[in-house]
Amino acid sequence: MYVVLIYDIPLEDGGARIQRNVFKICKKYLFHIQLSVFEGDISKVQLKQLKNELDKYIRKEKDSIIVFKSREKRWLEKEFYGKVDDITDNFL
């Protein structure tokens, strides 16, 4: 499946450390697109592993992670406004 993952982690109360860990975990599974945005192909098993790793760090009362799922990248229409920086276009 193709996913777009975004996160919002406030920096207060140790959030900077959490943000670094979340970034590193997401980068293991997906392509980094913008500040807190990742996308890429991932299996259901990998997505479950990603969630399990993230659950160890996020503060459920403060932090937010959203995952948009699509069967395939071709079903996801992407439109850019401003600077176009589509890193994933470099891959076959």
N, CA, C and O atoms as a GROMACS GRO file, in nm:
protein
  368
    1MET      N    1   0.084  -0.117   0.000
    1MET     CA    2   0.000   0.000   0.000
    1MET      C    3   0.088   0.123   0.000
    1MET      O    4   0.205   0.118   0.038
    2TYR      N    5   0.032   0.235  -0.043
    2TYR     CA    6   0.106   0.360  -0.047
    2TYR      C    7   0.052   0.449   0.065
    2TYR      O    8  -0.069   0.466   0.078
    3VAL      N    9   0.142   0.506   0.145
    3VAL     CA   10   0.097   0.588   0.258
    3VAL      C   11   0.166   0.725   0.257
    3VAL      O   12   0.276   0.742   0.206
    4VAL      N   13   0.096   0.820   0.314
    4VAL     CA   14   0.152   0.951   0.346
    4VAL      C   15   0.136   0.965   0.496
    4VAL      O   16   0.026   0.954   0.549
    5LEU      N   17   0.247   0.990   0.565
    5LEU     CA   18   0.246   1.004   0.710
    5LEU      C   19   0.288   1.146   0.745
    5LEU      O   20   0.388   1.196   0.694
    6ILE      N   21   0.211   1.210   0.832
    6ILE     CA   22   0.247   1.343   0.882
    6ILE      C   23   0.242   1.339   1.034
    6ILE      O   24   0.162   1.267   1.094
    7TYR      N   25   0.329   1.417   1.095
    7TYR     CA   26   0.326   1.423   1.241
    7TYR      C   27   0.338   1.566   1.289
    7TYR      O   28   0.394   1.653   1.222
    8ASP      N   29   0.284   1.588   1.408
    8ASP     CA   30   0.290   1.718   1.475
    8ASP      C   31   0.328   1.690   1.620
    8ASP      O   32   0.248   1.635   1.697
    9ILE      N   33   0.449   1.728   1.657
    9ILE     CA   34   0.499   1.702   1.792
    9ILE      C   35   0.546   1.832   1.852
    9ILE      O   36   0.647   1.887   1.809
   10PRO      N   37   0.473   1.884   1.953
   10PRO     CA   38   0.517   2.007   2.020
   10PRO      C   39   0.654   1.987   2.086
   10PRO      O   40   0.683   1.879   2.138
   11LEU      N   41   0.737   2.090   2.084
   11LEU     CA   42   0.874   2.077   2.134
   11LEU      C   43   0.887   2.087   2.285
   11LEU      O   44   0.990   2.047   2.340
   12GLU      N   45   0.787   2.140   2.354
   12GLU     CA   46   0.801   2.153   2.499
   12GLU      C   47   0.794   2.016   2.568
   12GLU      O   48   0.745   1.918   2.510
   13ASP      N   49   0.842   2.012   2.690
   13ASP     CA   50   0.840   1.891   2.773
   13ASP      C   51   0.907   1.771   2.707
   13ASP      O   52   0.851   1.661   2.707
   14GLY      N   53   1.025   1.791   2.651
   14GLY     CA   54   1.099   1.681   2.591
   14GLY      C   55   1.058   1.647   2.449
   14GLY      O   56   1.098   1.543   2.396
   15GLY      N   57   0.978   1.731   2.387
   15GLY     CA   58   0.929   1.705   2.254
   15GLY      C   59   1.037   1.698   2.148
   15GLY      O   60   1.023   1.626   2.049
   16ALA      N   61   1.146   1.774   2.166
   16ALA     CA   62   1.254   1.773   2.067
   16ALA      C   63   1.316   1.634   2.056
   16ALA      O   64   1.344   1.587   1.945
   17ARG      N   65   1.335   1.568   2.168
   17ARG     CA   66   1.390   1.431   2.168
   17ARG      C   67   1.292   1.335   2.102
   17ARG      O   68   1.332   1.250   2.023
   18ILE      N   69   1.165   1.350   2.134
   18ILE     CA   70   1.062   1.264   2.075
   18ILE      C   71   1.056   1.286   1.924
   18ILE      O   72   1.046   1.190   1.847
   19GLN      N   73   1.062   1.413   1.884
   19GLN     CA   74   1.058   1.446   1.742
   19GLN      C   75   1.174   1.381   1.666
   19GLN      O   76   1.156   1.328   1.557
   20ARG      N   77   1.294   1.386   1.724
   20ARG     CA   78   1.411   1.322   1.661
   20ARG      C   79   1.390   1.171   1.646
   20ARG      O   80   1.421   1.114   1.541
   21ASN      N   81   1.338   1.108   1.751
   21ASN     CA   82   1.316   0.964   1.745
   21ASN      C   83   1.209   0.928   1.643
   21ASN      O   84   1.225   0.831   1.568
   22VAL      N   85   1.101   1.003   1.639
   22VAL     CA   86   0.994   0.979   1.543
   22VAL      C   87   1.048   0.995   1.401
   22VAL      O   88   1.018   0.914   1.313
   23PHE      N   89   1.128   1.099   1.378
   23PHE     CA   90   1.186   1.122   1.247
   23PHE      C   91   1.272   1.002   1.204
   23PHE      O   92   1.259   0.954   1.091
   24LYS      N   93   1.358   0.955   1.293
   24LYS     CA   94   1.447   0.842   1.261
   24LYS      C   95   1.368   0.716   1.229
   24LYS      O   96   1.403   0.642   1.137
   25ILE      N   97   1.264   0.691   1.306
   25ILE     CA   98   1.181   0.572   1.284
   25ILE      C   99   1.110   0.581   1.149
   25ILE      O  100   1.112   0.485   1.071
   26CYS      N  101   1.050   0.694   1.121
   26CYS     CA  102   0.978   0.712   0.994
   26CYS      C  103   1.072   0.698   0.876
   26CYS      O  104   1.034   0.641   0.773
   27LYS      N  105   1.194   0.748   0.889
   27LYS     CA  106   1.291   0.744   0.780
   27LYS      C  107   1.333   0.599   0.748
   27LYS      O  108   1.376   0.571   0.636
   28LYS      N  109   1.322   0.509   0.844
   28LYS     CA  110   1.354   0.368   0.821
   28LYS      C  111   1.254   0.302   0.725
   28LYS      O  112   1.289   0.208   0.654
   29TYR      N  113   1.131   0.352   0.723
   29TYR     CA  114   1.025   0.288   0.647
   29TYR      C  115   0.978   0.366   0.525
   29TYR      O  116   0.928   0.307   0.429
   30LEU      N  117   0.993   0.500   0.528
   30LEU     CA  118   0.934   0.586   0.425
   30LEU      C  119   1.035   0.690   0.377
   30LEU      O  120   1.143   0.704   0.435
   31PHE      N  121   1.000   0.762   0.270
   31PHE     CA  122   1.084   0.870   0.217
   31PHE      C  123   1.045   1.001   0.282
   31PHE      O  124   0.927   1.034   0.291
   32HIS      N  125   1.143   1.077   0.325
   32HIS     CA  126   1.120   1.208   0.386
   32HIS      C  127   1.091   1.308   0.275
   32HIS      O  128   1.171   1.324   0.184
   33ILE      N  129   0.977   1.375   0.282
   33ILE     CA  130   0.933   1.467   0.178
   33ILE      C  131   0.947   1.612   0.222
   33ILE      O  132   1.009   1.693   0.153
   34GLN      N  133   0.890   1.646   0.336
   34GLN     CA  134   0.900   1.780   0.392
   34GLN      C  135   0.912   1.766   0.542
   34GLN      O  136   0.902   1.655   0.596
   35LEU      N  137   0.934   1.877   0.611
   35LEU     CA  138   0.962   1.879   0.755
   35LEU      C  139   0.908   1.758   0.832
   35LEU      O  140   0.987   1.679   0.883
   36SER      N  141   0.780   1.742   0.840
   36SER     CA  142   0.723   1.631   0.916
   36SER      C  143   0.633   1.546   0.829
   36SER      O  144   0.529   1.497   0.874
   37VAL      N  145   0.672   1.528   0.702
   37VAL     CA  146   0.591   1.453   0.607
   37VAL      C  147   0.677   1.344   0.543
   37VAL      O  148   0.789   1.369   0.498
   38PHE      N  149   0.622   1.223   0.540
   38PHE     CA  150   0.687   1.108   0.479
   38PHE      C  151   0.586   1.039   0.388
   38PHE      O  152   0.466   1.046   0.411
   39GLU      N  153   0.637   0.971   0.285
   39GLU     CA  154   0.549   0.893   0.200
   39GLU      C  155   0.626   0.776   0.141
   39GLU      O  156   0.749   0.776   0.139
   40GLY      N  157   0.551   0.676   0.093
   40GLY     CA  158   0.615   0.564   0.027
   40GLY      C  159   0.531   0.438   0.032
   40GLY      O  160   0.429   0.431   0.100
   41ASP      N  161   0.578   0.338  -0.043
   41ASP     CA  162   0.515   0.206  -0.042
   41ASP      C  163   0.556   0.133   0.084
   41ASP      O  164   0.672   0.138   0.126
   42ILE      N  165   0.461   0.065   0.144
   42ILE     CA  166   0.487  -0.008   0.268
   42ILE      C  167   0.388  -0.123   0.278
   42ILE      O  168   0.272  -0.109   0.238
   43SER      N  169   0.432  -0.235   0.330
   43SER     CA  170   0.341  -0.349   0.349
   43SER      C  171   0.260  -0.329   0.478
   43SER      O  172   0.293  -0.244   0.561
   44LYS      N  173   0.156  -0.408   0.492
   44LYS     CA  174   0.074  -0.401   0.614
   44LYS      C  175   0.158  -0.438   0.737
   44LYS      O  176   0.144  -0.378   0.844
   45VAL      N  177   0.245  -0.535   0.720
   45VAL     CA  178   0.332  -0.579   0.831
   45VAL      C  179   0.429  -0.466   0.869
   45VAL      O  180   0.448  -0.437   0.988
   46GLN      N  181   0.489  -0.403   0.769
   46GLN     CA  182   0.581  -0.292   0.797
   46GLN      C  183   0.508  -0.175   0.863
   46GLN      O  184   0.562  -0.111   0.953
   47LEU      N  185   0.386  -0.147   0.818
   47LEU     CA  186   0.308  -0.039   0.879
   47LEU      C  187   0.278  -0.069   1.026
   47LEU      O  188   0.282   0.021   1.109
   48LYS      N  189   0.250  -0.193   1.056
   48LYS     CA  190   0.227  -0.234   1.196
   48LYS      C  191   0.355  -0.218   1.277
   48LYS      O  192   0.350  -0.171   1.391
   49GLN      N  193   0.470  -0.256   1.219
   49GLN     CA  194   0.598  -0.240   1.288
   49GLN      C  195   0.627  -0.092   1.312
   49GLN      O  196   0.671  -0.053   1.420
   50LEU      N  197   0.601  -0.010   1.211
   50LEU     CA  198   0.620   0.135   1.224
   50LEU      C  199   0.536   0.189   1.338
   50LEU      O  200   0.586   0.264   1.422
   51LYS      N  201   0.409   0.152   1.342
   51LYS     CA  202   0.319   0.198   1.449
   51LYS      C  203   0.369   0.154   1.586
   51LYS      O  204   0.370   0.232   1.680
   52ASN      N  205   0.411   0.030   1.596
   52ASN     CA  206   0.461  -0.022   1.724
   52ASN      C  207   0.584   0.055   1.771
   52ASN      O  208   0.597   0.086   1.890
   53GLU      N  209   0.675   0.088   1.679
   53GLU     CA  210   0.794   0.164   1.716
   53GLU      C  211   0.757   0.306   1.758
   53GLU      O  212   0.812   0.359   1.854
   54LEU      N  213   0.664   0.367   1.685
   54LEU     CA  214   0.623   0.504   1.718
   54LEU      C  215   0.550   0.511   1.852
   54LEU      O  216   0.565   0.608   1.926
   55ASP      N  217   0.472   0.407   1.883
   55ASP     CA  218   0.396   0.404   2.009
   55ASP      C  219   0.486   0.412   2.132
   55ASP      O  220   0.441   0.455   2.238
   56LYS      N  221   0.611   0.372   2.118
   56LYS     CA  222   0.704   0.375   2.230
   56LYS      C  223   0.745   0.518   2.267
   56LYS      O  224   0.790   0.544   2.378
   57TYR      N  225   0.728   0.611   2.172
   57TYR     CA  226   0.777   0.747   2.193
   57TYR      C  227   0.668   0.854   2.202
   57TYR      O  228   0.683   0.949   2.279
   58ILE      N  229   0.562   0.840   2.126
   58ILE     CA  230   0.466   0.951   2.121
   58ILE      C  231   0.387   0.962   2.251
   58ILE      O  232   0.355   0.864   2.318
   59ARG      N  233   0.356   1.087   2.284
   59ARG     CA  234   0.274   1.118   2.400
   59ARG      C  235   0.131   1.133   2.350
   59ARG      O  236   0.099   1.229   2.280
   60LYS      N  237   0.046   1.039   2.386
   60LYS     CA  238  -0.089   1.033   2.331
   60LYS      C  239  -0.172   1.158   2.359
   60LYS      O  240  -0.266   1.187   2.286
   61GLU      N  241  -0.138   1.231   2.464
   61GLU     CA  242  -0.212   1.352   2.498
   61GLU      C  243  -0.159   1.478   2.429
   61GLU      O  244  -0.224   1.582   2.434
   62LYS      N  245  -0.042   1.470   2.365
   62LYS     CA  246   0.020   1.589   2.304
   62LYS      C  247   0.054   1.573   2.157
   62LYS      O  248   0.038   1.667   2.080
   63ASP      N  249   0.099   1.457   2.117
   63ASP     CA  250   0.153   1.436   1.984
   63ASP      C  251   0.047   1.379   1.890
   63ASP      O  252  -0.045   1.310   1.932
   64SER      N  253   0.063   1.410   1.761
   64SER     CA  254  -0.033   1.364   1.662
   64SER      C  255   0.041   1.307   1.541
   64SER      O  256   0.134   1.369   1.488
   65ILE      N  257   0.000   1.188   1.499
   65ILE     CA  258   0.051   1.127   1.377
   65ILE      C  259  -0.069   1.083   1.295
   65ILE      O  260  -0.160   1.016   1.346
   66ILE      N  261  -0.069   1.121   1.168
   66ILE     CA  262  -0.179   1.084   1.078
   66ILE      C  263  -0.120   1.007   0.961
   66ILE      O  264  -0.019   1.048   0.903
   67VAL      N  265  -0.183   0.895   0.926
   67VAL     CA  266  -0.140   0.813   0.813
   67VAL      C  267  -0.256   0.806   0.712
   67VAL      O  268  -0.364   0.757   0.744
   68PHE      N  269  -0.231   0.855   0.592
   68PHE     CA  270  -0.326   0.844   0.482
   68PHE      C  271  -0.285   0.723   0.400
   68PHE      O  272  -0.169   0.712   0.360
   69LYS      N  273  -0.379   0.632   0.373
   69LYS     CA  274  -0.348   0.508   0.302
   69LYS      C  275  -0.416   0.506   0.166
   69LYS      O  276  -0.527   0.556   0.148
   70SER      N  277  -0.346   0.447   0.070
   70SER     CA  278  -0.400   0.425  -0.063
   70SER      C  279  -0.350   0.290  -0.112
   70SER      O  280  -0.242   0.246  -0.073
   71ARG      N  281  -0.428   0.226  -0.196
   71ARG     CA  282  -0.385   0.094  -0.246
   71ARG      C  283  -0.252   0.103  -0.319
   71ARG      O  284  -0.164   0.019  -0.301
   72GLU      N  285  -0.239   0.206  -0.403
   72GLU     CA  286  -0.116   0.225  -0.480
   72GLU      C  287  -0.092   0.373  -0.501
   72GLU      O  288  -0.184   0.454  -0.490
   73LYS      N  289   0.032   0.408  -0.532
   73LYS     CA  290   0.066   0.548  -0.555
   73LYS      C  291  -0.015   0.608  -0.670
   73LYS      O  292  -0.050   0.726  -0.667
   74ARG      N  293  -0.044   0.527  -0.771
   74ARG     CA  294  -0.116   0.580  -0.887
   74ARG      C  295  -0.257   0.627  -0.853
   74ARG      O  296  -0.316   0.702  -0.930
   75TRP      N  297  -0.312   0.584  -0.740
   75TRP     CA  298  -0.446   0.628  -0.698
   75TRP      C  299  -0.440   0.757  -0.616
   75TRP      O  300  -0.543   0.810  -0.575
   76LEU      N  301  -0.321   0.806  -0.594
   76LEU     CA  302  -0.303   0.928  -0.516
   76LEU      C  303  -0.259   1.040  -0.607
   76LEU      O  304  -0.150   1.036  -0.663
   77GLU      N  305  -0.342   1.138  -0.623
   77GLU     CA  306  -0.308   1.253  -0.707
   77GLU      C  307  -0.236   1.355  -0.620
   77GLU      O  308  -0.284   1.393  -0.514
   78LYS      N  309  -0.121   1.399  -0.668
   78LYS     CA  310  -0.039   1.494  -0.592
   78LYS      C  311  -0.031   1.625  -0.669
   78LYS      O  312  -0.002   1.626  -0.788
   79GLU      N  313  -0.057   1.734  -0.600
   79GLU     CA  314  -0.052   1.866  -0.663
   79GLU      C  315   0.036   1.957  -0.577
   79GLU      O  316   0.021   1.962  -0.455
   80PHE      N  317   0.128   2.027  -0.642
   80PHE     CA  318   0.221   2.114  -0.570
   80PHE      C  319   0.182   2.260  -0.588
   80PHE      O  320   0.137   2.300  -0.696
   81TYR      N  321   0.200   2.338  -0.485
   81TYR     CA  322   0.187   2.483  -0.490
   81TYR      C  323   0.319   2.540  -0.443
   81TYR      O  324   0.369   2.500  -0.337
   82GLY      N  325   0.377   2.630  -0.516
   82GLY     CA  326   0.508   2.683  -0.479
   82GLY      C  327   0.618   2.591  -0.528
   82GLY      O  328   0.606   2.532  -0.635
   83LYS      N  329   0.723   2.580  -0.451
   83LYS     CA  330   0.840   2.501  -0.488
   83LYS      C  331   0.805   2.354  -0.501
   83LYS      O  332   0.746   2.294  -0.411
   84VAL      N  333   0.841   2.296  -0.614
   84VAL     CA  334   0.818   2.155  -0.638
   84VAL      C  335   0.942   2.079  -0.597
   84VAL      O  336   1.050   2.100  -0.653
   85ASP      N  337   0.929   1.991  -0.500
   85ASP     CA  338   1.041   1.915  -0.447
   85ASP      C  339   0.995   1.772  -0.428
   85ASP      O  340   0.980   1.726  -0.314
   86ASP      N  341   0.971   1.701  -0.538
   86ASP     CA  342   0.920   1.565  -0.532
   86ASP      C  343   1.035   1.466  -0.531
   86ASP      O  344   1.076   1.416  -0.635
   87ILE      N  345   1.087   1.439  -0.415
   87ILE     CA  346   1.202   1.352  -0.397
   87ILE      C  347   1.176   1.212  -0.449
   87ILE      O  348   1.268   1.148  -0.501
   88THR      N  349   1.054   1.161  -0.436
   88THR     CA  350   1.025   1.023  -0.475
   88THR      C  351   1.026   1.004  -0.626
   88THR      O  352   1.028   0.889  -0.670
   89ASP      N  353   1.026   1.109  -0.708
   89ASP     CA  354   1.032   1.094  -0.852
   89ASP      C  355   1.166   1.040  -0.899
   89ASP      O  356   1.179   1.000  -1.014
   90ASN      N  357   1.266   1.039  -0.812
   90ASN     CA  358   1.399   0.990  -0.849
   90ASN      C  359   1.405   0.838  -0.849
   90ASN      O  360   1.505   0.780  -0.893
   91PHE      N  361   1.301   0.772  -0.803
   91PHE     CA  362   1.301   0.626  -0.791
   91PHE      C  363   1.220   0.564  -0.901
   91PHE      O  364   1.120   0.620  -0.945
   92LEU      N  365   1.262   0.447  -0.946
   92LEU     CA  366   1.188   0.373  -1.050
   92LEU      C  367   1.078   0.291  -0.991
   92LEU      O  368   1.006   0.223  -1.064
   0.00000   0.00000   0.00000
